[in-house]
Amino acid sequence: MTYRLPPLNALRAFEAAARHLSFKAAGEELSVTPTAISHQIRGLEEYLGFQVFHRLTRALDLTREGRAMLPKVREGLECFAAAIEGTRLHAAGGRLLVTSPPAFLTRWLIRHLPKFTAEHPEVELHMGASLDTIDGRDSLGVSGLEGIDVRDDETEVFIRFGRGQYDGCRIDRLFAPAYVVVCSPRLLFGMRPLNVPGDLRRHNLLHDRSIMELLDRPTWAEWLQVAGVNGIDADAGTHFSDPGLVLSAAVDGVGVALASKPLVEAEVAAGRLVVPFDIVIRRTQAYYLVVPEAVADRPIVNVFRGWLRGEAAKVAEE
């Protein structure tokens, strides 16, 4: 079917002017001058062959034809907008930037990404790591929200480790890690085997000092207390400024580390690390998917959110 329609801008100008009964107010709404609105209306009337407004001295009123036409024009514009929005909502492809804690990205998320990329090749993932995604004692929320524009094609979401209180965002709790002792099998079965927790006094303790003010950080002092071990200097050993370095040192047999169990599952499964004791420390802090409200309803976000929640649920079940 061939449609003979006036220009869309003229119909938008007519609907706005009819709603406000003012060319000036319609122009402000559509970000054009009152003169531009007047020209659009005049062009529409020439196309239709009849007037849609009575132009009074200080007022504007619809003609009988204008009143009859207005509901259908409004309905048509709403349907057109709904069709465009519906198409946009079903287009889940595009560029998605995911910023997360470094250890979470390198030790857990990357290992799960092949499944996502195979299922959603239309999504162009850009992964970033930042220590700013870890809550310290003075953390107030997600940085960078002031720069987010709902009209921007860039979509950024965050994975944070912390308390889950982030204003202006939609939040999904992923999982709270359990902390365990890990070491190389060479240490477990070496010259100084680790048979009981007290055997740690003969081994080098590895410490993560990447964020000194990290709220509620598990410590060797706490683990040793839970294990009932005395006489070990909980601050002695080797200190690192990156959690990934701590785990690398553990794999290489430099010492014994206190690590997040989900983040070492690959190394344990491959036999590069072992968990010599069943003692576990838990925390209220957890990993969260944090999505700014400005982009929360985008299809690309919903696709990633659904997948990530499914993968995180497997951790909670273990």
Secondary structure, 3 states (H helix, E strand, C coil): CCCCCCCHHHHHHHHHHHHHCCHHHHHHHHCCCHHHHHHHHHHHHHHHCCCCEEECCCCEEECHHHHHHHHHHHHHHHHHHHHHHHHHHHCCCEEEEEEECHHHHHHHHHHHHHHHHHHCCCEEEEEEECHHHECECCCCCCCCHHHCCCCCCCEEEEEEEECCCCCCEEEEEEECCEEEEEECHHHHCCCCCCCCHHHHHHCCEEEECCCCCECCCCCHHHHHHHHCCCCCCCCCCEEECCHHHHHHHHHCCCCEEEEEHHHHHHHHHHCCCECCCCCCEECCCEEEEEEEHHHCCCHHHHHHHHHHHHHHHHHHHC
